[in-house]
Amino acid sequence: MQVTIPQIRGIPWRYCERWDEEPAAKLGMSLLRLKICRPEDWAGSAVDFVERGFERLAKVSGIDTVRKVWEGEILILDHMFELTEQERCQTRAEKEGFAEELFILSGFSSAASIPTEPTLSVLGQEHSRLPAAFFVAFRHCLGKWMLVYDYEAAMEHAEILTLDRDAAELADSVYPRVAPSLPACLRERLDMNPSHACSILRAIRPKVGSSTARQLVSHLLDMWRHSAGYSHHWPSRLARHVPGLDDYLEECDGMAPGCLLNWYENDPISACFEEEVEYIGQNGPLAPCILRMIRMGTPKEKLDRQVGQLFDYIAALIRSLACAAKIVEIIRELYDEHVRQHRIEPGLQAHSSAPHLREKQL
């Protein structure tokens, strides 16, 4: 069984049965007991039954709002790795029953560009501590669901590529310009504890006068609430439970970031990002951003607990990213207004590339 749930933007739901519907039937029965699926969802196919239940859960959780910003997918698979037709037949012959595990994978096909500096300036007009608290808490919440490419990632890239190079070689390079690009309101504050940042947001919110700043803080506190108690399930967390996963991850050619958290479009962070992702995925598959597993052979009560926790996790992901999408839309509006008021010169690039896109294609 292979179930695609759904591409987060622009691609319709599609469910594809590979061998038979037994795994979908067992999953569907669990979803029915958990009231995620309903009796009226049944139309003769277990795969379609699961689709209807999940589609409703995703819609209620805010998937339409998520689609406005993010492009990616969530997959339910009964096999962890890509298989040829011969390998599929061989695997099926070796199995006496249906799949003992189902895997849930999540990944992004483009990185949403989030140019934050004009927003930080607006927040700084409300309170000197608000920009850093907002940035730290926002980055922390995003990092629970995706790989975030930000100032620190660009700094690491720049530091590696400036090793053993003299000043003459770096004279026209973007790398020395990454560190100075950090806004003054964030200097010495990027290592702020995220929980402390959230406390600052809660304390300052009643005093915020600007409606735009108030919306940003409110959406972020909602995002914090929806993501509280959850952590990023990196694929490596399952390595000791899934034979061959370590080898597969070593063969993967990187992981697609879900967002580019920069200061301006085409700034030094963007230039480093473009350089790092230019060849990503060309020498192997991309690693999933999130990987989780359901053991289908467990007793009914334990299976329902696993399925309930997993679908609660997916719903929390969607709810959290729906809040994030509202934040990103405001950030982009502020950035566009900043561009209209200030004629920004073309940004810096580490290499020749296509014109900047709001969605950074990978």
C-alpha positions in Angstrom: 0.0 0.0 0.0 1.2 3.5 -0.8 -0.8 6.5 0.4 0.0 10.0 -0.5 -1.5 12.6 2.0 -1.5 15.1 0.3 1.0 17.3 -1.5 0.7 20.4 0.7 0.2 22.6 -2.3 -1.1 22.2 -5.8 -1.4 18.5 -6.1 -4.6 16.6 -5.4 -5.0 13.8 -2.9 -4.1 10.4 -4.4 -4.1 7.0 -2.9 -2.4 4.1 -4.7 -2.7 0.5 -3.8 0.4 -1.5 -4.5 -0.3 -5.0 -3.3 -3.6 -5.2 -1.6 -5.8 -3.3 0.9 -5.1 -5.3 4.0 -2.8 -2.7 5.6 -5.3 0.0 4.7 -8.1 -2.0 6.1 -6.4 -2.5 9.5 -5.4 1.1 9.6 -9.0 2.1 8.6 -10.5 0.0 11.4 -8.2 1.7 13.9 -9.2 5.2 12.5 -12.8 4.2 12.8 -12.4 3.3 16.4 -10.6 6.6 17.0 -13.5 8.5 15.3 -11.1 9.9 12.7 -13.0 7.9 10.0 -16.7 7.5 10.0 -19.0 4.6 8.8 -20.3 6.8 6.0 -16.8 7.2 4.7 -16.9 3.6 3.4 -17.5 3.2 -0.3 -16.0 -0.2 -1.0 -12.3 0.5 -0.7 -10.2 0.5 2.4 -7.7 2.9 0.8 -10.5 5.4 -0.1 -11.9 5.0 3.4 -8.6 6.1 5.0 -8.4 9.0 2.5 -11.7 10.4 3.4 -10.9 10.3 7.1 -7.6 11.9 6.7 -8.8 14.5 4.3 -11.4 15.7 6.8 -8.8 15.8 9.6 -6.4 17.8 7.4 -9.0 20.2 6.4 -10.2 20.9 9.9 -6.6 21.3 11.0 -6.0 24.0 8.4 -4.4 22.4 5.4 -5.8 25.0 3.0 -4.0 27.7 4.9 -0.8 25.7 4.9 -1.0 25.3 1.1 -0.7 29.0 0.7 2.9 29.0 1.7 4.3 25.5 1.8 4.8 22.9 -0.9 5.5 19.3 0.2 3.9 16.0 1.0 3.1 13.5 3.7 3.3 9.9 2.7 2.0 6.7 4.2 4.0 3.7 2.9 4.3 0.0 3.6 7.9 0.1 2.4 10.6 2.4 3.5 12.7 2.5 0.3 12.1 2.8 -3.3 11.7 -0.6 -4.9 11.9 -1.9 -8.5 9.0 -4.0 -9.7 11.2 -7.1 -9.4 12.1 -6.2 -5.8 8.4 -5.6 -5.0 7.5 -9.0 -6.2 10.3 -10.6 -4.3 9.4 -8.8 -1.1 5.8 -9.8 -1.5 6.8 -13.4 -2.0 8.9 -13.4 1.1 6.0 -11.9 3.2 3.4 -14.4 4.5 0.9 -11.6 5.3 0.5 -7.9 4.8 3.0 -5.3 5.9 4.0 -5.5 9.5 4.9 -1.8 9.6 3.6 1.4 8.0 5.9 4.4 7.6 4.9 8.0 7.6 7.3 10.4 5.8 7.1 14.1 5.4 9.2 16.3 3.2 9.2 19.6 1.2 9.8 20.2 -2.5 10.6 23.9 -2.1 11.7 26.2 0.6 9.4 29.1 1.6 11.4 32.4 1.6 10.7 34.4 4.7 12.5 37.8 4.6 12.3 38.9 8.2 14.2 42.1 8.7 11.4 44.6 7.9 9.2 42.7 10.3 11.9 42.8 13.0 12.0 46.6 12.6 8.3 46.8 13.0 8.4 44.7 16.2 11.4 46.7 17.5 9.2 49.9 17.5 7.0 48.2 20.1 9.7 46.9 22.5 13.5 46.4 22.2 13.2 42.7 23.3 10.4 41.8 21.0 12.3 41.2 17.7 14.7 38.6 19.3 11.9 36.9 21.2 9.8 36.7 18.1 12.6 35.4 15.9 13.9 32.8 18.4 10.4 31.4 19.1 9.4 31.4 15.5 12.5 29.5 14.4 12.1 27.1 17.3 8.5 26.2 16.3 9.4 25.9 12.6 12.2 23.6 13.5 9.8 21.0 15.0 8.4 20.3 11.6 11.1 21.1 9.0 14.7 21.7 8.3 15.2 25.5 8.6 17.9 27.3 6.7 18.8 30.4 8.5 21.7 32.7 9.5 23.4 30.0 11.5 23.3 27.5 8.6 24.7 30.2 6.3 27.5 31.0 8.9 28.5 27.4 9.0 28.6 27.2 5.2 30.6 30.4 5.0 33.1 29.3 7.7 33.8 26.0 5.9 34.4 27.7 2.5 36.6 30.5 3.9 39.1 28.0 5.5 42.6 28.3 4.0 41.6 31.2 1.8 43.4 34.6 1.9 41.9 38.0 1.9 42.5 38.5 -1.8 40.5 35.4 -2.7 37.6 36.5 -0.5 37.6 40.1 -1.6 34.6 39.6 -4.0 33.0 36.7 -2.1 29.7 36.8 -0.2 31.0 34.6 2.7 32.7 37.4 4.7 29.4 39.4 4.5 27.2 36.8 6.2 28.3 37.6 9.8 27.8 41.4 9.5 24.4 40.9 8.0 22.9 39.9 11.4 20.5 42.7 12.5 21.6 44.6 15.6 18.4 43.6 17.4 19.5 40.0 17.3 23.1 40.3 18.2 24.0 38.2 21.3 20.4 37.1 21.5 20.1 34.3 19.0 21.0 31.7 21.8 18.0 32.9 23.9 16.1 30.0 25.4 12.9 29.5 23.3 10.7 29.1 26.4 12.1 32.4 27.7 11.4 34.0 24.4 7.8 32.8 24.6 7.5 34.2 28.1 8.6 37.6 26.7 6.0 37.4 24.0 3.2 36.7 26.5 4.4 39.5 28.7 4.7 42.1 25.9 1.5 41.2 24.0 -0.9 43.3 26.1 1.3 46.3 25.6 1.6 46.1 21.8 -0.1 49.0 20.1 0.4 48.2 16.4 -2.3 45.9 15.0 0.2 44.3 12.7 2.7 43.5 15.5 -0.2 42.3 17.7 -1.3 39.9 15.0 2.2 38.6 14.5 2.6 37.9 18.3 -0.8 36.3 18.6 -0.3 34.0 15.6 3.1 33.0 17.0 1.7 32.2 20.5 -1.0 30.1 18.8 1.7 28.3 16.8 3.6 27.7 20.1 0.5 26.3 21.7 -0.1 23.9 18.8 3.5 22.7 18.7 4.0 22.4 22.5 4.9 18.9 23.6 6.1 17.8 20.2 9.6 17.3 18.8 11.1 16.8 15.4 11.1 13.1 14.4 14.3 13.1 12.4 14.8 9.8 10.3 17.9 8.9 12.3 15.6 8.3 15.4 14.3 5.2 13.7 17.7 3.8 12.6 18.0 1.1 15.3 14.4 0.0 14.6 14.5 -0.3 10.8 17.1 -2.6 9.3 19.0 -0.9 6.4 17.8 2.6 7.3 21.3 3.8 8.3 22.7 2.7 5.0 19.8 4.3 3.1 20.3 7.7 4.9 24.0 7.5 4.1 23.1 7.2 0.4 20.7 10.1 0.5 22.0 13.3 -1.0 20.9 15.8 1.6 17.5 16.9 3.0 15.3 19.6 1.5 14.8 22.6 3.8 11.2 23.7 4.4 12.0 27.4 4.6 14.7 30.0 4.1 14.7 32.3 7.1 16.6 35.2 5.7 16.8 39.0 6.2 16.0 40.2 2.7 15.5 38.4 -0.6 18.8 37.8 -2.3 20.8 38.7 0.9 24.0 36.8 1.9 21.9 34.1 3.6 20.0 33.6 0.4 23.3 33.4 -1.6 24.7 30.7 0.7 21.4 28.8 0.5 21.3 28.9 -3.3 24.9 27.5 -3.3 24.1 24.7 -0.9 20.9 23.5 -2.6 22.0 23.9 -6.2 23.0 20.2 -6.6 21.0 18.7 -3.7 19.3 15.4 -4.7 21.4 14.9 -7.9 23.5 12.1 -6.5 20.9 10.2 -4.6 17.4 10.4 -3.0 16.5 13.2 -0.6 16.2 12.1 3.0 12.7 12.6 4.4 12.3 15.5 6.9 10.2 13.5 9.2 9.9 9.7 9.6 7.7 7.8 11.9 6.5 4.1 12.0 3.4 2.2 13.0 3.8 -1.5 14.0 0.6 -3.0 12.5 1.1 -6.4 14.2 0.5 -5.1 17.7 -2.7 -5.8 19.8 -5.7 -3.6 19.0 -5.4 -1.4 22.0 -1.7 -0.7 21.4 -2.3 -0.2 17.7 -5.0 2.4 18.4 -2.6 4.2 20.8 0.1 4.3 18.1 -2.3 5.4 15.4 -3.9 8.0 17.7 -0.5 9.5 18.7 0.6 9.6 15.1 -2.4 11.3 13.6 -2.4 13.7 16.6 1.2 14.5 15.6 0.2 15.1 12.0 -2.8 17.3 13.0 -0.5 19.3 15.3 2.0 19.7 12.4 -0.8 21.1 10.1 -2.3 23.4 12.8 1.1 24.7 13.7 2.1 25.4 10.0 -1.3 27.0 9.4 -0.4 29.6 12.1 3.1 29.9 10.6 1.5 30.5 7.1 -0.5 33.5 8.6 2.8 34.8 10.0 4.6 34.4 6.7 1.9 36.2 4.8 2.2 39.2 7.1 6.0 39.1 6.9 5.9 39.1 3.1 3.4 42.0 3.1 5.8 44.0 5.3 8.7 43.1 3.1 6.8 44.1 -0.1 5.9 47.4 1.5 9.6 47.9 2.5 10.7 47.3 -1.1 8.2 49.8 -2.4 9.4 52.5 0.1 13.1 51.7 -0.3 14.6 51.0 -3.6 16.7 48.0 -2.6 19.7 47.2 -4.8 20.1 43.7 -6.2 21.2 41.2 -3.6 24.4 39.3 -3.3 24.8 35.8 -4.8 27.5 33.3 -4.2 27.1 32.0 -7.8 25.2 32.7 -10.9 21.6 31.5 -10.5 18.0 32.0 -11.7 16.2 35.2 -10.5 15.0 34.9 -6.9 11.8 33.2 -6.4 9.5 33.6 -3.4 9.3 29.8 -3.3 12.9 28.5 -3.5 12.6 25.5 -5.8 14.8 22.5 -4.8 
